[in-house]
Amino acid sequence: MSKNKKLFIENDNIDIICFSLVCKRWYNERDKYLIFNTDLINLFALKNTNIYQNNEHFKLPSYHNIFLKSIQSKMNCKLVLSKSLYQYQKYDYHYGKLTVLMYNYEDDSRKLKSIPSNVSTIYNYTENIQENIYRLLSESQSVTKFDGCGTLKYGLPKSIKSIRFKYDFDEPLVKGSLPNSLEVLKFNAPIEQEIPPGVLPDGLVKLTLTNYEFVIPPGVLPNGLYKLNLDSCEYEIPPGVLPYGLRKLNLSSYQYEVRPGVLPSGLLELILGCKHEIQAGVLPNGLQKFTLDGYQYEIQPGVLPSSLKHFSLCDTPLNDDLQYTIDSTTFEDSVLMKSCLPISWLQAISSLSNLQSLDIYVPKHNRQDITVFNVNYLPRTLESLYLRLQSKDSVLKGTMPTSLRIFHLDHCQFKVDEIFPETKQYYFEVFDFGNDNILPIPSNIKIDTLFISGEPRESTISLPSRIRSISLFMEVSGSNENIFDFGNTDQTCSLKELRLPTFKEGAPKVKLPNTIEYMDIGKNFLDDLHLIPPTLNTLVFRNLSKINNTVPETIKSITNIIHRFESYQTQTIRKLDDNYYFMCSENDISPKGNLIAKIFHQSKFEKILRGNE
């Protein structure tokens, strides 16, 4: 390859192989530049370089050496210790299986003589502490992450950077028991031993202490700590305890008042489940991301810093002591209406001049009246809005800011021409709403990707034509040919990608625009589908009929077919020419998903598609 030629990099192995087949030169020089992505290739056997034992379904002999070189160079391998296979745990090696020998059980992990040098992560799911494993671990020079540590008696390797302790870890922590190389430390269950000052390494970057039951005095947390998770902390945190350099803090389910001086001035991200009112000046002036959970007080002026760029209100309870009433004289009806959120909250949000994203979740409650979310309170800088308003009847009122690029709306009603007036121009990268009525999209709204969910009541679903991608997550009844109305001709239609709804009564013979290049048929059966526009080059499906029907000829002409199995396995078929196809199958999670790759003749297309060969 020329030094001036840009290196072409692909993550999917099927793209890697297809790239090498583009021309004769690239194919002949494939050994010089090509290497497989081993993130989805499991090794399984120690010191086993036999490709047919590791991945026996890899049927490309001309790529044998490249495949072998790729798996031999894999250095980020995962080793799992457990009695049984974890179906959705991805790993390269598995030890700890119990084998019956003359009415006795033998643990095969005892046969392990050393930790392989290509293993960087160990997951320990065994119940008992196995001395031989911990001794081998302490001698390793490659393991950087140990998930499931049960003891520190045998030491840890100098290479270790991340540890998660098991739920039953109860050993006292003393200075020197944790290696200086440690950067990430997690206690995901309450520990019975207090952490004294000077125990945590100075180089620690991330720390998780779940349900910590002790007072944290100054000097316990290292100064270089960047991220701290104190979920369900049992004691109040006094000023001066949190390190100055802390940038991310999780105080979910915090039962105490956050007093001035508790939060470091350099804090950038905060998750707070607060049971007490937040006073002005408590939150740092430079805070950029704030999640407030279960808050039940008014938000007074000056509480939220103007530096906020991302704000989330989660699990917001209904509190009759707060002011929800708004004067609706500015709306078409002159009655007093209840707001979804307290008015002081909306006023606080409107004051955030740097806000870019807002996420609001209002749970279901027993309020019977109609509630309103006034979008006039949204800052004109807002780019992303998530509204999950699950009260009985929620209505949007006002005018949306034209700065919005991402819009997600669930369980809420609105009039399109009211919140998106025709005098303003809107452009959305993503527009996602759940509604039983598919709303008309006026010409002043441009959308790249549209997601719609719900239970449509119309006999005809009218879809806007000025959209590049549409995904319909719903069930549709009826076999009417006019169930879809794309409202435009092929010459002016911009639709390139389409995900079909689930047709309860079988797929109708609907004419789709001849502009569609990518189509996901959702949960529909591939055998029943006749909606194949001639421009289609990628088809995604999940279900094949159990009846051995003939696969439609129109499907055989598609150049890229993707079959997504429920077990997270993906099978991709690429058409190489009129006679041959290339098939590649990988599994994103399950360890059973070895790399499967082969080239086959078109006469075997249906058998391959049905998994019969």
Residue pairs with C-beta under 8 A, 6 or more apart in sequence:
1 7
1 29
1 32
1 33
7 33
8 19
10 16
10 19
10 37
11 37
12 37
12 572
13 36
13 37
13 40
13 41
13 584
13 586
13 595
13 597
14 572
14 574
14 582
14 584
14 597
16 34
16 35
16 36
16 37
17 60
17 63
17 582
17 584
17 597
18 574
18 582
19 26
19 34
20 26
20 27
20 30
20 34
21 27
21 576
21 582
30 63
30 66
31 65
31 66
34 66
35 66
35 69
35 70
35 73
36 66
36 67
36 70
36 71
36 595
38 70
38 71
38 73
38 74
39 76
40 586
40 587
40 588
40 593
40 595
41 55
41 70
41 71
41 74
41 586
41 594
41 595
42 90
42 91
42 92
42 591
42 593
42 594
43 54
43 71
43 74
43 77
43 92
43 93
44 54
44 92
44 93
44 94
44 591
45 53
45 54
46 93
46 116
47 116
48 54
49 68
49 71
49 72
51 58
51 64
51 67
51 68
51 71
52 58
54 71
54 594
55 67
55 594
55 595
55 596
56 594
57 585
57 594
57 595
57 596
57 597
57 598
58 67
58 594
58 595
58 596
58 597
58 598
59 597
59 598
59 599
60 67
60 597
60 598
60 599
63 597
74 92
74 118
75 118
75 120
75 142
76 118
76 120
76 121
77 92
77 93
77 116
77 118
77 119
77 120
77 121
78 90
78 91
78 92
78 93
78 119
78 120
78 121
78 122
78 123
79 91
79 92
79 93
79 94
79 95
79 115
79 116
79 119
79 121
79 122
79 123
80 86
80 89
80 91
80 93
80 94
80 95
80 96
80 122
80 123
80 125
81 95
81 96
81 109
81 122
81 123
81 124
81 125
81 126
81 130
81 133
81 148
82 94
82 96
82 123
82 124
82 125
82 126
83 96
83 97
83 98
83 125
83 126
84 97
85 94
85 591
86 125
86 591
87 567
87 590
87 591
87 592
88 568
88 589
88 590
89 123
89 589
89 591
90 588
90 589
90 590
90 591
91 123
91 591
92 119
93 116
93 119
94 591
95 108
95 109
95 112
96 107
96 108
96 109
96 125
96 126
97 107
97 108
98 105
98 106
98 107
98 108
99 105
99 106
99 108
107 130
109 126
109 130
109 132
109 133
110 130
110 132
112 132
112 133
112 136
113 136
114 136
114 139
114 140
115 122
115 136
115 137
115 139
115 140
115 142
115 143
116 142
117 141
117 142
118 142
119 140
119 142
119 143
120 142
120 143
120 144
120 145
121 143
121 144
121 145
121 146
121 147
122 137
122 143
122 145
122 146
122 147
122 148
123 147
123 148
124 133
124 146
124 147
124 148
124 149
124 150
124 166
125 148
126 148
129 150
129 151
131 154
134 151
134 153
134 154
135 154
137 143
137 146
137 154
137 156
137 157
138 154
138 155
138 156
138 157
139 157
140 157
140 159
141 157
141 158
141 159
142 159
143 157
143 159
143 160
144 159
144 160
144 161
144 162
145 160
145 161
145 162
145 163
145 184
146 156
146 160
146 162
146 163
146 164
147 162
147 163
147 164
148 164
148 166
149 156
149 163
149 164
149 165
149 166
149 169
150 165
150 166
150 168
150 169
151 169
151 171
152 171
152 173
152 177
152 178
153 171
156 163
156 178
156 179
157 179
158 179
158 181
159 181
160 179
160 181
160 182
161 181
161 182
161 183
161 184
162 182
162 183
162 184
162 185
162 186
163 178
163 182
163 184
163 185
163 186
164 186
164 188
165 186
165 187
165 188
165 189
165 191
166 189
167 188
167 189
168 189
169 187
169 189
169 191
170 191
170 192
170 193
171 193
172 193
173 193
173 195
173 196
173 199
174 196
174 199
175 196
175 198
175 199
177 199
178 185
178 199
178 200
178 201
179 201
180 201
180 202
180 203
181 201
181 203
182 201
182 203
182 204
183 203
183 204
183 205
183 206
184 204
184 205
184 206
184 207
185 200
185 204
185 206
185 207
185 208
186 206
186 207
186 208
187 208
187 209
187 210
187 212
188 208
188 210
189 210
189 211
190 210
190 211
190 212
190 213
191 209
191 212
191 213
192 213
194 214
195 214
195 216
195 220
196 220
197 217
197 218
197 219
197 220
198 219
199 220
200 207
200 220
200 221
200 222
201 222
202 222
202 223
202 224
203 222
203 224
204 222
204 224
204 225
205 224
205 225
205 226
205 227
206 225
206 226
206 227
206 228
206 229
207 221
207 225
207 227
207 228
207 229
208 229
208 231
209 228
209 229
209 230
209 231
209 233
210 229
210 231
210 232
211 231
211 232
211 233
211 234
212 230
212 233
212 234
212 235
213 234
213 235
214 234
214 235
215 235
216 235
216 237
216 241
217 241
218 240
218 241
220 241
221 228
221 241
221 242
221 243
221 246
222 243
223 243
223 244
223 245
224 243
224 245
225 243
225 245
225 246
226 245
226 246
226 247
226 248
227 246
227 247
227 248
227 249
228 242
228 246
228 248
228 249
228 250
229 250
230 237
230 249
230 250
230 251
230 254
231 250
231 251
231 252
231 253
232 252
232 253
233 251
233 254
235 256
236 256
236 257
237 251
237 256
237 258
237 262
238 259
238 262
239 259
239 260
239 261
239 262
240 261
241 262
242 249
242 262
242 263
242 264
243 264
244 264
244 265
244 266
245 264
245 266
246 264
246 266
246 267
247 266
247 267
247 268
247 269
248 267
248 268
248 269
248 270
249 263
249 267
249 269
249 270
249 271
250 271
251 258
251 270
251 271
251 272
251 273
251 274
252 271
252 272
252 273
252 293
253 273
254 272
254 273
254 274
254 275
255 275
256 275
256 276
257 276
257 277
258 272
258 274
258 276
258 278
258 282
259 282
260 279
260 281
260 282
262 282
263 270
263 282
263 283
263 284
264 284
265 284
265 285
265 286
266 284
266 286
267 284
267 286
267 287
268 286
268 287
268 288
268 289
269 287
269 288
269 289
269 290
270 283
270 287
270 289
270 290
270 291
271 291
271 293
272 290
272 291
272 292
272 293
273 293
273 294
274 292
274 293
274 294
274 295
275 294
275 296
276 297
277 297
277 298
278 295
278 297
278 299
278 303
279 300
279 303
280 300
280 301
280 302
280 303
281 302
282 303
283 290
283 303
283 304
283 305
284 305
285 305
285 307
286 305
286 307
287 305
287 307
287 308
288 307
288 308
288 309
288 310
289 308
289 309
289 310
289 311
290 304
290 308
290 310
290 311
290 312
291 311
291 312
291 314
292 311
292 312
292 313
292 314
293 314
293 315
294 314
294 315
294 316
294 317
295 313
295 316
296 317
296 319
296 322
297 322
298 322
298 323
298 342
298 344
298 345
299 342
299 344
299 345
299 347
299 348
300 344
300 348
301 347
301 348
301 351
303 348
304 311
304 348
304 349
304 351
304 352
306 351
306 352
306 353
306 354
307 354
308 352
308 354
308 355
309 354
309 355
309 356
309 357
310 355
310 356
310 357
310 358
310 359
311 349
311 352
311 355
311 357
311 358
311 359
312 358
312 359
312 360
312 361
313 341
313 345
313 359
313 360
313 361
314 359
314 361
315 361
315 363
316 341
316 360
316 361
316 362
316 363
317 363
318 365
318 367
319 342
322 342
322 344
323 342
323 343
323 344
324 338
324 339
324 341
324 342
324 343
324 371
325 336
325 337
325 338
325 339
325 343
326 336
326 337
326 338
326 339
326 343
326 372
326 374
327 336
328 334
328 335
328 336
328 337
328 372
331 337
331 397
337 369
337 370
337 371
337 372
338 367
338 369
338 370
338 371
338 372
339 346
339 371
339 372
339 373
339 374
340 360
340 362
340 371
340 372
340 373
340 389
340 391
340 394
341 360
341 362
341 373
346 374
346 377
347 377
349 355
349 358
349 377
349 378
349 379
350 377
350 378
350 379
352 379
353 379
353 381
354 381
355 379
355 381
355 382
356 381
356 382
356 383
356 384
357 382
357 383
357 384
357 385
357 386
357 406
358 378
358 382
358 384
358 385
358 386
359 385
359 386
360 373
360 386
360 387
360 388
360 389
361 388
361 390
362 388
362 389
362 390
362 391
362 394
363 390
364 390
364 391
364 392
365 391
367 391
367 392
368 392
369 393
370 393
370 394
370 395
371 389
371 391
371 393
371 394
371 395
372 394
372 395
372 396
372 397
373 387
373 389
373 394
373 395
373 396
373 397
373 412
374 397
374 398
375 396
375 397
375 398
375 399
375 400
375 401
375 419
376 397
376 398
376 399
377 398
378 385
378 400
378 401
379 401
380 401
380 402
380 403
381 401
381 403
382 401
382 403
382 404
383 403
383 404
383 405
383 406
384 404
384 405
384 406
384 407
385 404
385 406
385 407
385 408
386 408
387 396
387 408
387 409
387 410
387 412
388 408
388 410
388 411
389 410
389 411
389 412
390 410
390 411
391 411
393 413
394 411
394 412
394 413
395 412
395 413
395 414
396 409
396 412
396 413
396 414
396 419
397 414
397 418
397 419
398 418
398 419
399 418
399 419
399 420
399 421
399 424
400 407
400 419
400 420
400 426
402 424
402 425
402 426
404 426
404 428
405 427
405 428
405 429
405 430
406 428
406 429
406 430
407 428
407 430
407 431
407 432
407 433
408 430
408 432
408 433
409 432
409 433
409 434
409 435
410 433
410 434
411 434
413 435
416 439
416 440
416 441
416 442
416 445
417 442
420 426
420 442
420 444
420 445
421 444
422 442
422 443
422 444
423 444
424 444
425 444
425 446
426 444
426 445
426 446
427 445
427 446
427 447
428 445
428 446
428 447
428 448
429 448
429 449
430 448
430 449
430 451
431 445
431 447
431 449
431 450
431 451
432 450
432 451
432 452
433 439
433 451
433 452
433 453
434 452
434 453
434 454
435 452
435 453
435 454
436 454
436 455
436 456
436 457
437 454
437 456
437 457
437 458
438 452
438 454
438 456
438 458
438 461
438 462
438 463
440 462
440 464
441 447
441 450
441 464
441 466
441 467
443 466
446 466
447 464
447 466
447 467
447 468
448 467
448 468
448 469
449 467
449 468
449 469
449 470
449 471
449 497
450 464
450 467
450 469
450 470
450 471
451 471
451 473
452 470
452 471
452 472
452 473
452 474
453 472
453 473
453 474
454 474
455 474
455 475
456 474
456 476
459 478
459 480
459 483
460 480
460 482
460 483
460 484
460 485
461 472
461 476
461 483
461 484
461 485
462 485
462 487
463 470
463 484
463 485
463 486
463 487
463 495
464 487
465 486
465 487
465 488
465 492
465 493
465 494
465 495
465 513
466 494
467 494
467 495
468 494
468 495
468 496
468 497
469 495
469 496
469 497
469 498
469 518
470 495
470 497
470 498
470 499
471 498
471 499
471 520
472 499
472 500
472 501
472 522
473 499
473 501
473 522
474 501
474 502
475 501
475 502
475 503
475 504
476 483
476 501
476 502
476 503
476 504
477 504
477 505
478 505
478 508
479 503
479 505
479 506
479 508
480 508
481 508
481 509
481 510
481 511
482 510
483 508
483 510
484 510
484 512
486 493
486 495
486 512
486 513
488 513
490 513
490 514
490 515
493 513
493 515
494 515
495 513
495 515
495 516
496 515
496 516
496 517
496 518
497 516
497 517
497 518
497 519
497 520
498 512
498 516
498 518
498 519
498 520
499 519
499 520
499 521
499 522
500 507
500 519
500 520
500 521
500 522
500 524
500 531
501 522
502 522
502 523
502 524
503 524
506 528
507 521
507 524
507 528
507 529
507 530
507 531
509 530
509 531
510 531
512 519
512 531
512 533
513 533
514 533
514 534
514 535
515 533
515 535
516 533
516 535
516 536
517 535
517 536
517 537
517 538
518 536
518 537
518 538
518 540
519 531
519 532
519 533
519 536
519 538
519 539
519 540
520 540
520 541
521 529
521 531
521 539
521 540
521 541
521 542
522 542
523 542
523 543
524 541
524 543
525 543
525 544
525 545
526 541
526 543
526 544
526 545
526 551
526 555
527 544
527 545
527 547
527 549
527 551
527 552
528 545
529 541
529 552
530 552
530 554
532 539
532 552
532 554
532 555
532 558
536 558
537 558
537 559
537 560
538 558
538 559
538 560
538 561
538 562
539 555
539 558
539 560
539 561
539 562
540 562
540 564
541 561
541 562
541 563
541 564
542 563
542 564
542 565
542 566
544 609
544 610
548 610
550 606
551 605
551 606
551 609
555 561
556 602
556 605
557 575
558 575
559 574
559 575
560 572
560 573
560 574
560 575
561 572
561 573
561 609
562 570
562 571
562 572
562 573
563 570
563 571
563 572
563 573
563 609
564 570
565 571
567 587
567 590
567 592
567 593
568 587
568 588
568 589
568 590
568 593
569 585
569 586
569 587
569 588
569 590
569 593
570 585
570 586
570 587
570 588
571 583
571 584
571 585
571 596
572 583
572 584
572 585
573 581
573 582
573 583
573 605
573 608
573 609
574 581
574 582
574 583
574 584
575 581
576 582
576 599
578 602
579 601
579 602
580 599
580 600
580 601
580 602
581 599
581 600
581 602
581 605
581 608
582 597
582 598
582 599
583 596
583 597
583 598
583 599
583 600
583 608
584 595
584 596
584 597
585 593
585 595
585 596
585 597
586 593
586 595
586 596
587 593
587 594
600 608
600 613
604 613
607 613
